[in-house]
Amino acid sequence: MHDFITWADLRAPGALLAEDDRTYHLWCDAFAAKRRKKELPSDLKLGVLRERRYAVEWMDGMQNWDEVTCDA
């Protein structure tokens, strides 16, 4: 774990905000496609997207890990 922490680079706040925006839009597009009964792209895994969105929402710092919601 220590090696990982010393090796890791922090991302710039702008990069994190861009990823938050990208993940949010993918999330919205995925659910819009689901409502319209359209097929998702084969490289988009909804479970992976949900976990990524969960983590990004947690990084925003507004919710505790166990209380994060992805409904926005």
C-alpha positions in Angstrom: 0.0 0.0 0.0 2.8 2.4 0.9 4.4 1.9 -2.5 1.2 2.7 -4.3 0.7 5.9 -2.3 4.3 7.1 -3.0 3.9 6.2 -6.7 0.5 7.7 -7.2 0.0 11.2 -8.8 -2.8 13.5 -7.7 -5.0 14.6 -10.5 -5.7 18.3 -11.1 -9.1 19.5 -9.8 -10.1 20.3 -13.4 -9.4 16.8 -14.6 -11.5 15.4 -11.7 -14.4 17.8 -12.6 -14.1 16.7 -16.3 -14.3 13.1 -15.3 -17.3 13.8 -13.1 -19.1 15.5 -16.0 -18.2 12.7 -18.4 -19.4 10.0 -16.0 -22.6 11.9 -15.3 -23.4 12.3 -19.0 -22.7 8.6 -19.7 -25.0 7.7 -16.8 -27.8 9.9 -18.1 -27.3 8.6 -21.7 -27.4 5.0 -20.5 -30.6 5.4 -18.7 -32.2 7.4 -21.5 -31.3 4.5 -23.9 -32.7 2.0 -21.4 -36.0 4.0 -21.2 -36.2 4.1 -25.0 -35.5 0.3 -25.1 -32.3 1.0 -27.1 -29.3 -1.2 -26.9 -26.2 0.2 -25.0 -22.9 0.2 -26.8 -21.1 -3.1 -26.3 -18.2 -1.4 -24.5 -20.4 0.3 -22.0 -20.8 -1.8 -18.9 -23.6 -0.4 -16.7 -22.2 -2.0 -13.5 -18.7 -0.5 -14.1 -20.3 2.9 -14.9 -22.3 2.7 -11.7 -19.2 2.0 -9.5 -17.3 4.8 -11.2 -20.2 7.2 -10.7 -20.5 6.1 -7.1 -16.8 6.8 -6.5 -16.9 10.2 -8.3 -19.9 11.2 -6.2 -18.1 10.2 -3.1 -15.0 12.3 -4.1 -17.3 15.3 -4.3 -17.3 15.1 -0.5 -20.9 15.7 0.0 -21.8 12.2 1.2 -20.3 9.5 3.4 -19.3 6.3 1.5 -22.2 4.3 2.8 -24.7 7.1 2.0 -23.7 7.9 -1.6 -26.6 8.0 -4.1 -26.3 8.0 -7.9 -29.8 9.2 -8.6 -29.0 12.7 -9.7 
